[in-house]
């Protein structure tokens, strides 16, 4: 284990080595812990300025699992809502769709779940993400709540908030590639809705472009739930 710690820069070891050794003495590190140590060493050499950076709070594992479950459930809710539209809705001007009450209920529960997921992210990670993420969390939560109670245009506010939240979490809470995918699929879902509206609400199939957005929520939820607190504070502070 001392060989792995030796991978860190000297300045880092002078400040944190005793703390890390004490932590490792309390519990035997597993393979994933060893990978975390190596990853942290790489980050410490790539970002030496983080050695003296303020330490970010480390969320509890249980909180991360619960938050990830809510985010994943929000993705399922989004997919259920899109599925009900694609199955029963025939476009504007086609009269009351079959199972309209079910569609309304699914929409209400789905967007409420998305708002709850955003609130959970705020409760668990607000002190760890980039500061602008707080604005995004507020916009997303408000936008999705208003959408749940029937405010159609408010989904734009929710989407905008999600994009900011995803960017603020990139490389800190979730991998950068996953954050980029979350942003891209959110933009794709928004584009699909714009095209649907511009087309006078006739081509319902366009809304299927929103399916990847739901899948992105699922993947983000799984990534958050699988996230374990790093062994040391410097690893938490690392953007990678």
C-alpha positions, 0 to 999 in steps of 0.5 A: 500500500505504501507503494501506491501512496508513493505515487502521490506528489511529495506536497500531497504526501506531506499533508495527507499521508498520515491521514490516509494511512490512519484511515487504511489502518481502520479497514482493509482496502479492497480492489476498488479502494486501491483503484481510487488511490491510484486515480487520486494520485493521477489527479493530484499530479494533473491538478497540484493546485487542489492540494491546498483546495478547500475540502468538499463535504463527502455525502453518505453512501446511503444518501447517494443510493437514495438519490440515485434511486430517485433519479432513476425513478424519474427516468422511468417516469419520463419514459412512462409518460412518453410511452403513454403519449406514443401509445394513445395520443394522436395529435392535436385536433384529434379529440380526447385521446383514449385513456386520457386520465391515465396519461394525465396521471402518468404525467403528474407522477412522472414530472413530480418524480423528476422534481423530487429527484432534483431536490434529492440531488440538492440535499445530497450534493449541493455543497460538492457541485459547482456553485452555478448548479444551485441555480440549475437545481432551483430552475429544474425543481420549479419547472418540473413541479409546474409542469406536473400541475399542468404548466406546459411551457414550464418544462422549458425551465426544467430542461434549462435547469437540468442542463445547468445541473448536469454541467455543474456535476460533470467530473465531480459527481458523475463522469464528464461523458455521462454529464455530456450525454445528459445535456445532449439528450435533454436538448434532443428532447427539447428539440423534439417538442419544438418540432412537434409544436411547429408542426401543429402537433400532428407528428406525435412520433417526433416525441420518441426523440425524447426517449434517450433523455429518459435513458440518460436519467436512468444512467445518471441515477445508477452512477450516483447510486454506485458512487462511493465516498472517496478514501480521502478529502483530496479525492473528493475535491478532485474534478475527475 
